[in-house]
Amino acid sequence: GINGFEVQKQNCCWLLVTHKPCVKDDVMPALRKATGDAILKFEPLILHVQCRQLPDAQILHSVAIDSGFRNSGITVGKRGKTMLAIRSTHGLEVPLSHKGKLMVTEEYIDFLLQIANQKMEENKKRIERFYNCLQHALEKETITNSYPKKKIKDKNNSSYTRKKKRNPEAAHGKCITEENDEDCENDDDPGISITIFPKDY
């Protein structure tokens, strides 16, 4: 619809959709149109990337974590399909009305919108950090891969070629800012999740 009104998605009708900061005067007219249950929802960035190799996914995972996307994870399918999900934990979902009846005060809606707007700003900062950290990691990766391979002789004096061992932190560097350090204290422990899919995947 026009200005984000009446957008259909997943068997529901979005009363207002925006990617900009929002104020109460934007929300209340849309909320008055609700005949069912209305929910205020802020969703941070979610990005899924299929990677050719696990080391590529690990690089991106490190970049995502360093950028504040602490809920990111890697999934490896049974056939070797490697997916990276870049996610954050700072979403917001709050019921506002039930069967068309407003269940909260306008003052509370104003308060929620301030929180949602702050989360949107933080989301933008994390996206910018992710972009900058990714560029930095790719530059480091290019430099690392441009070094010549080392020749090593074994005990039998035969020579073979070995690539320099990759250290993800050293090769790609940590991309941490003061803002990012604060995020480290507030977000969940990231970890890496690996899931094996069934045969028919």
SVG drawing of the C-alpha trace seen along z (x, -y; Angstrom):
<svg xmlns="http://www.w3.org/2000/svg" viewBox="-12 -13 80 53">
<polyline fill="none" stroke="black" stroke-width="0.4" points="0.0,0.0 0.9,-3.7 3.4,-4.8 3.7,-1.3 0.0,-0.9 -1.8,2.4 1.2,4.4 0.3,8.1 2.9,10.5 2.5,14.0 -1.3,14.0 -1.3,10.6 -1.8,7.0 1.0,4.6 -0.6,1.4 2.6,-0.6 6.0,0.3 9.0,-2.0 12.7,-1.9 13.0,-5.4 12.6,-6.6 8.9,-6.8 6.9,-9.0 3.5,-8.5 1.7,-10.6 2.8,-8.1 1.6,-5.1 -1.7,-6.1 -3.6,-6.6 -2.4,-3.2 -3.3,-1.6 -6.8,-3.0 -7.4,-0.9 -6.6,2.3 -9.5,4.7 -7.5,7.6 -4.4,7.8 -1.8,5.2 1.9,5.6 4.8,3.1 7.7,4.9 11.3,3.9 13.5,6.4 17.2,6.0 19.3,7.1 19.1,10.8 21.4,11.9 21.9,15.4 25.0,16.2 25.8,19.5 29.6,19.9 31.7,22.1 33.9,23.3 33.8,23.5 36.9,21.2 35.0,18.5 32.0,18.8 34.4,18.6 35.8,15.3 32.4,13.9 31.3,15.2 34.2,13.5 33.4,10.3 29.8,10.5 30.6,11.2 33.2,8.3 30.5,6.0 28.0,6.7 25.9,9.4 26.3,11.8 23.6,14.2 25.3,15.2 26.0,18.9 27.2,21.3 25.2,24.3 26.7,27.1 24.4,29.4 24.9,33.1 25.9,32.6 28.4,29.9 26.2,26.8 27.6,24.1 25.3,21.3 26.1,18.4 23.3,16.5 24.1,13.0 21.7,12.1 21.5,9.8 19.6,10.0 18.2,6.5 14.7,7.0 11.5,5.7 8.0,7.1 5.2,5.7 1.4,6.2 -0.5,2.9 -4.1,3.9 -6.4,6.9 -9.4,7.4 -9.1,3.8 -9.0,2.5 -5.9,0.5 -4.4,2.2 -1.7,-0.4 -1.6,-4.1 -0.4,-6.5 2.4,-7.6 3.6,-4.0 3.5,-3.8 5.6,-6.9 8.1,-5.3 8.2,-2.1 8.8,-4.1 11.8,-5.9 13.2,-2.4 12.5,-1.2 14.2,-4.2 17.3,-3.7 17.4,-0.1 17.1,-1.2 20.1,-3.5 22.1,-0.8 21.2,1.5 22.5,-1.0 25.8,-1.4 26.2,2.4 25.6,2.7 28.2,0.0 30.7,1.7 30.0,5.0 30.6,3.4 33.9,1.8 35.1,4.9 34.3,7.0 36.3,4.7 39.2,4.9 39.0,8.7 38.9,9.1 41.9,6.7 43.9,8.8 42.8,12.0 44.1,10.7 47.4,9.7 47.7,13.1 46.9,15.0 49.4,13.0 52.4,14.2 54.4,16.9 54.1,20.5 56.9,21.7 59.1,24.6 59.9,27.0 62.3,30.0 61.5,33.1 63.9,35.6 64.4,37.4 65.5,34.1 62.5,34.1 60.8,30.8 57.1,30.1 55.1,26.9 52.9,25.9 50.7,22.9 51.2,20.6 48.8,21.8 45.9,19.5 45.2,18.0 41.7,16.3 42.4,13.7 45.8,12.8 45.0,13.0 41.8,11.0 42.4,8.9 39.9,8.0 37.7,5.0 36.7,3.6 35.6,0.1 34.8,-1.4 31.1,-1.1 31.6,2.6 33.3,3.3 30.1,2.2 28.1,4.5 30.3,7.4 29.1,7.0 25.4,6.9 24.9,9.6 24.7,13.3 27.7,15.6 27.8,16.3 29.4,19.7 29.1,21.6 26.2,23.9 26.6,26.8 23.5,28.7 23.4,31.9 20.4,32.0 18.5,35.2 19.1,37.1 16.4,35.3 17.8,31.8"/>
</svg>
